[in-house]
Amino acid sequence: MHSQRLAARLARLTLYITMTLPAAGLASEASTPAEASDPLADQRALYLQARDALSKRQMQRYEHLYEQLADYPLRPYLTYHELTRTLARAEPEHINRFVSEHEGSYLARQLQRQWLNTLASEERWEQYLSSYRGTLGDTDLQCYALQARLEQGDADALAQVDALWNVAHSQPDACDPLFAAWMKAGRLTADIAWERHYKAVQARNLALASYIARQMPEAEQRLAQLLREVDRHPQVLAQSHRFRSQSEAIQTIINHGLRRLARRDAIKALELWRGYDAQQLFSNDERLATQEAIARRLIDQDHREHANQLLSTIPTLSGTDLVESIIRDALGQLDWARAYTWLNQLPPEEQDSERWRYWRARLIEELELQNTGPEPRDLYAAVAATRSFYGFLSADKLGFEYRLLDRPAEVSEATLQAVENLPPLKRARELLLIGDINNASREWYYTVPSLEKTQILAAGKLAERWGWHRKGIQAMASARFWDDLGVRFPLAYQEHVKTAADATSIHPHLLFAIARQESAFMAHARSPAGALGLMQLMPATAQQTARRAGVPYRRADLLSPDTNITLGSRYLHELLDEFNGNRILATAAYNAGPYRVKQWLKNGEQNLPYDVWIETIPFRETRGYVQNVLSYSVIYSYRMGEKSSFITAEEAGHAF
């Protein structure tokens, strides 16, 4: 009886999908689901009731509500939940029909995954192969598919297991039976085992590495044990008699150990390298990689003379990272000549970037060079034409107005309506309105990236109208359309920002810039480190700030825009006080912590100009963070109809 009822629902769903759907309409930021102007408000309420009834298994009530949702965008979610409740008893045609009707959608892919896992758990291998689509990408489903082929007598499947097994991380338990059959067939060779062992060691998966070593022949096991010993205690490389053998494995162990040792003691690593380089016949690539790794650590540990000696033996560096590190180190020492020499070692396309054109102009000025090509003023002028950190620095150098091109994306109303009426976007909008942010985001990600550029721009415009600012920002970036400042830099949560600015005397444009950089205005943002909300506060920091400010605090409130902006602005106010109102230092401290910033200032060997200090911030993330926040502040001043200095006279005159 249930099967017949479900089949009837799926048939009605088929009819629903093929009909032309009415537009949901755009709601303003101030609108609520209950407003009479919202044509879907009543159905939205019924959907929530139906979802509740289904979760409580109140099937009669659910059936009644379900029938009233014939054309509601989220009705497929109810059908999906019904199907997933009884997958073991589901009819394949019901699954296939749902997947077909929602081809390419998040729900269809989820149902396919769950259905395939059910078939595998019941060892229904023939049906599994008829349902499997390799585009799903899940490793466990790949393993099941190869196992199904083996079970159906296809021995050629074993050849595809090599790449699945030979990875730096543990694979899902679902792959274990497949891997056991693969090993039994003699496919695991000593070379493959060594490759995976080394990958696991490099990835710091030492438990996995130990497990893999047990699969090796005895001779390779001894080498694997030596590699793990060197990984843990790289100083054992000083016992050179243990590493005299001329073999590729020993050379791998030596190079790995030297790179590990250089992190702690680059001078010792350099000393050992010279001995091993004279003894071993390293490949050119391995030799260069180890030399560059040691040179990088010598620079980090302030052994510049040794670094220069080592670098003088390297004909050509392999990439830009090391060269940029050398340039920054020279800038930090105000060694303009060394910085200029190494800037010229960058690839031409890097030299032509805004960053290095700006620094070329600065270095030519400092060195008072003549006949070097474009004059500093011309270099500054070219960079000042860009809306960027280095563009604003260059504009300040020349006394130019900041370049703030604001060109809204041109999207026709017809395109907006067409994109708005796409079923996945209608579902995303409804999910957003009922507070199901996770599923709304999934619908978005499964749809928007595959659209044409004009459609992506339309989706970004719609997201901004819906108050889904992060998606609007991401859409503009995806379409590589940088000039729609209204979407890219929204004045979101304006009342909360104004209240916080009034309470702390921080200009609103700085608070907007911090929130834009931290979360792109995603109120429920959670970082891997545990930071929460619009201004990405760590709970411990928020609690301490609330206590000092006498503000009530609950951890859950950090996901409330009002509380998050209140506490974030007060914390920023404390940092500004701590660093005498200097936004450069306070912004760096907001990202990396005030202790680190004080250490950077303390460790500086001489007073640095502000632009040099920012360029030589040791953490790449913090360096980019400070540059972005300062730049965003200028843009937000413009968005608010004001003008502000990129760097104030007090900040520019501060000795870092």
C-alpha angles and dihedrals in degrees: 000000000000090000092053092048091049092048090052091052092050090050090053089048089054090055090047094053094051094052124091106258122222117241115263092216128225119279121208121238089257096052124106130206091250096059115121090227090066108087092199098048095100094046090047090057091047091050092055089050092049092049090051092048092050092050089052092044091238089151100172091053090043093052091053093050094042092058090057093058099066096137102023113126095228096051090101088064089063092050090047092053091048092052095047092051092065105025094138089060098035121123112241092228090059091053093045093049093052092046091048094050092049099035112173095009126126092246093051093050092047092050091048091052093049093045092051092048089052092050091048093049088054092042092236089155101164091053090044092059092048090053101038120107116188091212091077089081099202112143094217090053090049089053092049090049092053091045089051090053090051091049088052091053099260103140091176088078089077092071090065094054095073094075093044092054098041100074135116096245138054115273124224119283087245088075096056097091090047092049091048091055090045092053092044088055089057097248095131106092128185090249094054091047092050091048093052093043091055092046090052092049091050090050090050091244093136096159089057090046091054091050092050091049090061088062092058131093114262097261093051090046090061091051091047091051090051091051091053091047091052090046091055097037109021091173088078085080084083085075090078094173088072092060104045097110114109101227137125091241093053090048090051090051093048094049093046091049095048091052090049092047092049089064089064104026115011093176092057091045090052092050092051092043092059091055095046093043089059092047106040131058098227120185114254093248094050092045092052094045092053094045091051092047092052092045091052091052093045088057093046090051093048096249093135098156092054090045091053091050091051093044090052088065094055112086096197130007116229100225148005101257096077093044091051090049090053091049092050091047090052091048090051088055091045085238094152096174094054091046091051093048093053094042086063089056092064118103111268093249090055093047087055094057120110090249098056096036087057092049093045088058091047093049094047088052094048093047093040089226122182132207095013097133123264116028118248091250091055091048091049091047092053092050093043088063089071128082096233145101093271090041091057091045089052093047089054090051091056099033090243127152112258116263104243106164107184111188115161115219111260108233122161121234089240091058091046091052093045092052092043089054095053104117094233091051091048089052092047090052093050093045089051091053094052091048098251094136096163096056091040089056092047092053089050096049093047091054118024101057091058095053125100117266095258090049091049089053089050090050089051091051091049093048090053091051089050092052090248091131099167092058091048090053092046092049092055090049091048090052089044090233105144104169103071095097093172091065098031095048107029122184090232124173088009097168093051091049092048092050092049092046092051091050095050103028089235113141111251092233090066092050091049090049093051093048091046092052096041103046110351083240096301102151093197096046116145121187124211087248091056102259113149141208138353096328094033100237122183108234093236091052091047092050093050092046092049091050093050091046095044091238121146111250138196122165092232090058090068087081089058110093092218095053095039095052091043094054095036092054092047091050090049088049090055091051092049089052091048092052098040095254094305106149093195093061096036091051092049089049092050088059104033102021129259094263093061092047091052089049091052090051092046094048094051111114094209141006111281132204111252095251092052092048092052092046092051100047101138096227114071090206094052092045091055091041094057092045092050097046093049091048093045089052090062091048093048091050087056091046089054092050094253140109126230138174116260090217118011122229090249092052093046091050095049115110108228 
